[in-house]
Each structure stands twice: as C-alpha cells, then as structure tokens.
Amino acid sequence: MICNRTNRIHNWARIPSDARTTIQPDGLTDLPTFFGKPCMKTVFFSGAIFSFFLSVCIAADAIKTQSVTTTWSPDPFENLPPKPVVRRFITTVNIPSITPSVILDSFDVEQDPISVSSFNQAQQGTVEDLLNGTFLYTPHLDYVGDDSFEYTLDDGRGGRASATMHITVVPHTDNASSTTFTDLAVFTVNDKPITYGSGASVPRVVDFDSDGDLDLLVGAAGAVWLHRNTGSKTSPLFTQGVRLQSDGKDISFGTNRVSIAWVDVDANGTGDLVTISDPDRVVQYYPNTANGLHDCVLASPIVCEDAHGSVFRAADIRADCGDLTGDGVPDLLTGSFSGSVKLAKGVRKASGLTFEEPTSQIDKDGFSIDGSYNINVRLFDLDHNGLLDLCDSYNWGTIRVRRNYGSNQSPRFGQSGELGISGHDYETVDLHSLCDGGIIDFGDLDGDGTLDLILGGEKGGSVRFARGISIRSHLTQFRNVLSEHTHDLAHFLMLPENKKTHNLLLTSVAALYDNIETLASPQDKIRTSDAFLEIINQYPQYFAIQSFDVHTQPGMASLAVQTWLTTLIARQFDPDARSRLCDAAGFTDGYRGLVEQTGLIYADNNRNPRGAEAIRQWVRTIPREIYPGTCITANDWLGGRTYLVRGHLKNTFNGSPESGGEYGFSEDARPIIGTRGSENLFMTVVHHEASHDVDAFVRRSPALLQRWGRVLVAAGGPDMRADPVTGWIDMNRTRQHFHDVGHFDGNPAHWNDAWKQYWLQSTGADWKSYGFMRGNIPWFYDAVQESLATQGNQHWNTTEGRLEVAIDRWMNGYKSNLTEVLFFLDIWSAGLSKTLFYETDDACNQVIRFAKLGRTNSGAIHRIDLGDRFYHFSVDDMGTVIDVLHVPTRTPR
C-alpha cells in the first residue's frame, strides 16, 4: 500500500526491527516489507506537516513472498527514442476535456522514463499540458468536427519522437444511450405474434406516414411488409402487416429471402427503400416520391450498377445501407455466413446509385471484421452524435457494438462492446435458439428518450421488441442493490427467490462496462468513474482488495474485479485516476504497480502478490500495442467469474510463481540449451495467454498476416501447398498434391484418414515433431489461433535459446523453424531496431539483455547483434530465411 503519495516523508520516526522500507528521492514511500510471523504491527510516520500511526496486519501468505528480480545487462547500443502511440478521443461541443495519456502504452525499449517535451496548439481549440501525460483540450466556441495537435515525447537521453492526438468534437445530446435491452417479447397484432414463416426477418422502424410515430417495416417471406403504428409516441400499437407496393404493384421476390434498408438515396430529404434478395443479390432502390408530406409513395425500382455499368450484386444477403463515408451517398455494408464484412462505397451518377468494388477494409485505418456464422450488420447512430456506429451480430447470439471514433468523412471503429438482451425479470435469453443470429434495428418506441431494440433474425420469421435501459438507470440499480444489502449481499444473491436481483446486478455491471467501452462521452466516463470510486470507498467490505471466502461469499470476488475494471477503463489513460482507484481499493505492491504503471489489473482474490509483481515486472518491458489487455484473472481463486462478465481478459490458473518450471521445448532442445528451456509454469501461462493478442495485432497488417500463413505452411514440410495470394495453407491444392504423389487415392471419403495417416509415416511424422518449434503442426492447422500464442511458451523462457534450437533444426534439415522464430521476434520488437532478449528461471526471475536488429528494406529481421556475438541470415522480402550466414560459437550460458 502506498502510505503517502502527496506529502514528503522526511524519515521514519520508529519502525520495527523486522521490517524494511525505502524513501524514494521524491519523498514518497511504500509500505514497509515485514518478515517473520503473522501479527499486527504499528508504524509511526513523521513528515513536514503531519504524523500518524498506521496499524498493519501481516497475513501468513505475505510471509511466503520473496522478491521477484529483473536483472538488466548493460546496453552496448545507441539509445532509441520512445515509440509513441497515436491517440484518438471524442469530446462534446463547448466542453473542456482531458485527453488520454500519451505516455501510457508508449514504448521505450530501454525503459527510460518518458515525458512530454513539446506540443503545438490545435487549429480548432486550445491545448494545455497537464504535466502528467494528458492535456486539457477546449474546443472553440460551438465548433463541431475534427481537430488534432502534435506532441513530442522525450526519454531524457536525447531520444525524441512525435505523434498526433486526433480529436472529434461532436454535438451535445440529451438522449440517453444504451447497450442493454430487457423484457424481450414478440410484437403482437390483436394479441397474435408478428411472424412470417420460418425464414429470415429483417426489421426497420421508420416514420412511414410522416405522422411523428415510428412504423414497422419487415423484409420477410419474399416481400416487404408495413405495420402502421396507430398508437402514440409512448405506446405503439401496430396494425396487421400489408405488402408494400411500388408503382401500384406489390413488391414481390417470390419466396426468396429479402433484406431491406431505409436511406435517402436520391438526396431529396426523404428515405427510400433499398432491397437485396436471394439468390442473385441484386441491389435496387425504390424512390420515395412523397417528399415527407404524407404516406410514402414508392416509384418503380432502379437497379444499382457497378463501376463498369453492369448489374451490381451484393457480396452477401446480410446487408445494410448508410452514408458511412460522409459524402452524402449511401454505402453498402455486407455481412457473411462465414468470412469478412465488406464495404462497397456508393457513388451517385446520372443513371442512379452505383457501387465500387467491395473491400474488407471498412474504415480509414484498414479495420476489418472476419468471423462466423451468420454475421449481420447494422449502421446506426447509437450515441446520437451524428456519426454512424456499427453493430455486427452472430448466430451464437452475440451482438457487438463498435463506436465510430472518426468523422463523417473518415469513419474509425474502436474496441467493441456487446449489446445485452434479457427477457422478463432480466432472465438471460438464448438468441441462438430463438433466431440463429439477430437482425436488429433501433428506435425510441416508448418515448422515454432511450433507444429500444427491434429484433428479427435468420430464422423463425418473428419480430421482437426489447426496452432500452439508460446507463443512468443501471447506475441507480447498482447503488440500490448495495445500499439494501450492506453486509449480506452474497447470502442474499445465493437464494433462489432473489434470482431477479442477481440477474439485474449481472445486467447492470455488464451494461456499465459496455457503455464505457463504446458509447459514453468523456463527461459520462468521468461521472461513472467518480460514482464507482464513491461506491468502492463506501463499501470496502465488498470492493477493498481482500481474500474472499468463495464458498461463503460466492461471486463477491468477481463483483469486486468487475467494479475495479469498469472504474479503470472509464479513465484508464488518466494517471491520477488510476492512482485514485488504487487508493480506494487499497491496492499494494505489484497489484498497485500494475494499475498505475501499465493500466492492468491482476485478479486473483488477493492470493498471489508475488505473481502480481512478476507480471508487473514483465508487462513493463513489452509493447502494449501488441498486448493491450486490461485484466489477467485466476478464475479458480475467484471462485469463477460470476459477475466478471466484461473486459479485455486473459485467464491463468491459481498457480504461484514458486510452483515450479515447465520445459517449453521438445527433447531435442536439451542438448542445445539445457535447463534454460524451463520457465516458471505460472508465468508461462501468462505469456501464452497474453500472446493470444498477437493474433489481432497481426491481422491488422496484411503483410504480417501473409507471413503468418507462410510460417505455418512451411512448418508442415514439403507436401503442404499454399494459396498463392494469401500465403495460407490451401487444402484443395494440398489434397491434389497428396493425390499426385500417392498419399491419397482421390476418394473424398478417404481424405481424413489419408491426412491422419500422413502424419504417422516417416516424412509427415518427422515434420510433425520438428517442423514447428512447439511441434504437432497438424493440430495448429485446425487451431490457428493457438499457433502464435504457443510461441509465448518459449520466447520469454530463453529468447536466444529459442534461436539456437531453431538453428540446430536448420542444420538438421528443418529450415522452417528459423523463419518462425524471427517472425515472432519481429512482432514483439514492434518494428524497432533494438529489442529485448530474456532468460527467465523457474522462480520468475528474469535476466534481460539488449539486441540490435538489422532489417531488410521490407523490414524483416536478418541480423541480431548481442554485443559480444551476432547472428546473420539471408532472408527474402517476406522474412523467410534463405540461408544462415553467421552464427556465434555456442558456449554454455
């Protein structure tokens, strides 16, 4: 625990003989470290303006704690400047806001302390340096739009680097945003559900008759159906559905699936109907000639064309239309049964609406979405700031929401949250069984100022409604539950008759987090952060760091973590806010250091302080742009994640840093590196789980993604065949090659057996053992998400040892390993000309030395200099090792 972070301490007036402490040069101090038996100790502090006693309880577990060490070898190379991160944030018109920290997550390979050395003023606002890595930005009066300013970071040793803070100033709105919806039920007409057969239903809520009330359109059963709202703005009442007509005739697509959108195509100020139907997926629109004065009158359809004047066909039936690129012309966004979301930019010509070739890069930064199954998309301004946000839903029931952090002309989609949907009494609903993937729309149907959810789906033909709950309501509900159960919350929630409260609490903590991650304004984040800090301080019995008895207080450990985590991310980039969280929750030592220094929580029910310190010492040395996680959990010690339902989480197990080592290499490595291949199992799991984030990092770079595929293909040996475009394994080409060389008889029914048998015979068996650093490459073909994470089981054990083993395998004919090792090193070096080499023992103590990297013109590593020795390789533009030019004489280390 940090005893004092404000006043300088001059000296310890009295301290027990069995304690050690230090006073830092800045006069701030950490709690003494005690050695001996569990007891209660009293320490007297004296300072310039204060003095006080502090009673400290030393738990038995704390006595087991020995220090974790990181030893740095001298750096023989030239200092590198820090690598800054590009920051973006949204603020509200006429309101000053604190920017995200430009220091947190910036990376300095030498671990030099980073500071802001200079910055310039924004064009549309004023900037003030708050001297802690953040700035106070005040937009000019009534300005709405984009702004930016540059800043320069300094490492104190002559290394400087500049980056840009991108700002979007949005209009103020009183409308409440929501990411949760409850009381899901089927729409009814005369007490009968609105259902269109068993197929897909695509709902859109629009004011079709210009009377101020939202009506319901449904694309289903080969037609477009209109349900008029004859109720009011607060109590909708829908009529029986009738077919929409175009030029006096029913709009009909037989019995085929039809998707619909309602958007102003011809720029006359009124919405037009856009349809896409199976099987040809032709996109056409029906001009609305009513001009918003009375009932819509739809003219004959106009077929959309591509850039060459041919009929444009959507990439998929799962689609939405909206002006995503801000030029006044609707664009087409398509989902997929399994694959990529694609954007086709719209262009308005004399002949009508045309679309450019679809691309999987859906924003300015090349952001893409790839997944399975039944990915449906919806563009909607969920936070009422004038920018279209994106929702993508999946057959398993997940509906993700991605806020647009860009501008009208340059959309940027940030980290996703989830929409929470519940039934009566906040009961969980199974959207997978209900609709096999939601198709959604939004509208304030009950007039309370909060958007409600309208839900169609891939199957079932039904249309459902769920009431939106504002974030303020969730915060009130959370407070109410705590105030009514100040000391019996765990017991109360255990009782079956209180399941509604359990469900409500679960819904609220998820919603509060999702809102922060997606739709909340900077002011909303500050309000939520302040409210949560007040809650943590008010209820230390639930939210102060402690070891809960998971049997008598089930769920309390996870509730505390979710509360801390929401508080953290609300103002993660504000160093003062991170310290306030630590103060409120009572974080000490490694737990506190992780939050203050890296913005990461270790959630272990306060069972493993040495593990927290081991994680802290490691995370501080890695580039956080590659692993940006905010919480590492030990679910066993938490008693499960009952209320920990949101977050950028990675789970470990409840092992300790003293739990012994795991040899992360195959047996052929022992003669090469000996026991250096063993690392503490606890940190091996941490390294592995954090390396799962490498997947997302690599997928943002087409070049890295192709290299990843090439690494895996090469690891399978000479009989694997790659797609010439993507570089990834092509099973059709591989199957054909197997047939050509006699490994497969050509009968499709025999392929699986032939594939399995190949890896048991001599050539396949050898490559299965030695082609990939962690072995068993056919398993990784079926679990590619593990093929990068598993390399984390070796990289920090012994970085150089991993290189030595790969070289030994090269000499024995398995040349794929060297390319694999250099590729992983390339990722974690973050493109810099210097990186870190680790040797970690079975007790989490790490020795780090610097390595200078030589790169080709394309950026691939071809030389590694460790000061007293070096490695040199010939590599191609994709980083594939062609030859080993020089390796040092191997000496025991």
Helices and strands as residue ranges (DSSP letters): E 2-4, E 9-14, E 19-20, E 29-30, E 33-34, E 39-47, E 51-58, H 60-63, E 70-72, E 87-92, E 97-98, E 115-119, E 125-129, E 135-139, E 145-154, E 160-170, E 180-186, E 188-189, E 192-193, E 201-206, E 215-220, E 223-227, E 242-243, E 245-246, E 249-250, E 258-263, E 272-277, E 283-286, E 302-303, E 305-306, E 319-322, E 331-334, E 336-340, E 342-344, E 346-349, E 352-355, E 370-380, E 389-393, E 399-404, E 413-418, E 420-421, G 424-426, H 431-435, E 438-443, E 452-457, E 464-469, H 471-484, H 489-494, G 496-498, H 499-517, H 522-538, H 540-543, H 556-570, H 575-585, H 589-593, I 594-598, E 601-603, H 609-619, E 631-634, H 635-638, E 649-652, E 661-663, G 667-669, H 670-673, G 674-677, E 678-680, H 681-691, H 693-699, H 702-715, H 731-741, G 748-750, H 751-758, H 762-770, H 777-782, H 785-789, H 792-795, H 799-811, H 816-828, E 834-840, E 846-855, E 861-865, E 870-875, E 881-886
